[in-house]
Amino acid sequence: MARDYNKEYKASRTPERRQDNIMRQRARRLMIKEHGASALKGKEVDHKNMNASDNRRTNLQILSKAANRRKQPKRS
């Protein structure tokens, strides 16, 4: 079955998803401010409790992309 790119695009524009994306970007900027851009090059900012809107410093950590993907829950 082929992907429906229009449907995926429309789903990504919902207010909830946009707000989640804004919070993830904010977390990345906080970590860049604290550790520098070179420390995050090729890495991702992980939310330990998997809540994108929880940007407390104690909830954020820097992980490699592979480690962050392994941590994510399985999707069906």
C-alpha positions as MATLAB code, in Angstrom:
seq = 'MARDYNKEYKASRTPERRQDNIMRQRARRLMIKEHGASALKGKEVDHKNMNASDNRRTNLQILSKAANRRKQPKRS';
ca = [
       0.000    0.000    0.000;
       1.355    3.395   -0.997;
       1.861    6.184    1.505;
      -0.609    9.038    1.548;
       1.690   12.027    1.913;
      -1.162   14.546    1.951;
      -2.789   12.740    4.867;
       0.532   12.617    6.754;
       1.110   16.324    6.149;
      -2.353   17.273    7.369;
      -1.914   15.125   10.488;
       1.366   16.884   11.291;
      -0.332   20.296   11.204;
      -2.717   19.666   14.096;
      -2.327   22.075   17.024;
      -1.271   19.269   19.401;
       1.519   18.031   17.132;
       2.718   21.552   16.414;
       2.884   22.303   20.152;
       4.862   19.081   20.766;
       7.311   20.071   18.046;
       7.722   23.558   19.523;
       8.499   22.049   22.933;
      11.065   19.630   21.441;
      12.799   22.515   19.669;
      12.802   24.501   22.910;
      14.458   21.582   24.726;
      17.159   21.372   22.071;
      17.851   25.112   22.330;
      18.126   24.827   26.128;
      20.679   22.022   25.813;
      22.657   23.941   23.168;
      22.756   26.926   25.502;
      24.022   24.750   28.347;
      26.425   22.388   26.519;
      27.178   24.103   23.206;
      26.227   23.161   19.674;
      29.251   20.916   19.173;
      28.137   18.649   22.042;
      24.821   18.015   20.264;
      26.187   17.538   16.763;
      24.744   14.257   15.464;
      22.903   13.658   18.746;
      19.402   14.174   20.059;
      17.868   15.596   23.215;
      15.880   12.921   25.013;
      13.018   13.480   27.428;
      13.526   10.826   30.105;
       9.822   10.580   30.962;
       8.818   10.723   27.241;
       6.751   13.865   27.804;
       7.799   16.426   25.193;
       6.293   19.311   27.137;
       8.368   18.565   30.276;
      11.538   20.582   29.669;
      12.938   20.509   33.195;
      16.725   20.151   33.112;
      16.511   16.971   35.193;
      14.268   15.420   32.529;
      16.581   16.135   29.574;
      19.616   14.178   28.434;
      21.762   13.992   25.317;
      21.703   10.634   23.516;
      22.902    9.302   20.214;
      20.182    8.826   17.614;
      20.437    5.032   17.872;
      20.169    5.040   21.670;
      17.169    7.367   21.574;
      15.389    5.155   19.020;
      15.997    2.039   21.151;
      14.444    3.814   24.140;
      11.183    4.623   22.359;
       8.164    2.355   22.911;
       7.194   -0.114   20.210;
       4.455    1.062   17.890;
       1.920   -1.197   16.309;
];
